[in-house]
């Protein structure tokens, strides 16, 4: 996606979840469409809560959480463009806005298949998943639907929720710029906008 195509921000907050998905181009855009064309996947993604009780814990909260992360990511990406920072990144750390949207689409993709809303409006757990099982589920989505994940996108998927203790090395920069952008977007949505968009 070119910077010019996405520079108009007048209606950024009114764009729907599916409109944001439409901005993912190329192979990953096709992968998103393949995923969303499966009725079970589509229903889960559009109706699931964003979490069990921490944030966006209502019917449709998951898609609202992802939508918010994409809005914030757009703002941060635009800031990096305006600062001229993107073009000065090392080649192995460069990324496109589509890369950021793809990471945000995938980063919690297991949640709609773990939680759902009961008939009486309560969040129910469908299945228990360990952290390892969640990563395996995400990888199966990547493989099954044909997502292309660059090394910097893989770094972002690993550190979208911040650098965990087992990866932290004093004096080293573990998370790359894409990971930092996606982490900021995810954290702001989950910790500041956690109740925004509730029906």
Secondary structure, DSSP 8 states (H G I E B T S, - for coil): --TGGG---TTGGG--HHHHHTT--HHHHHHHHHHHTSHHHHHHHHH--SSSSSS--STTHHHHHHHHHHHHHHHHHHHHHHTT-GGGS-GGG---HHHHHHHHHHTTTTGGGTEEE-TTS-EEES----HHHHHHHHHHHHHHHT----HHHHHHHHHTT---GGG--TT---S-HHHHHHHHHHHHHHHHSTTTT--
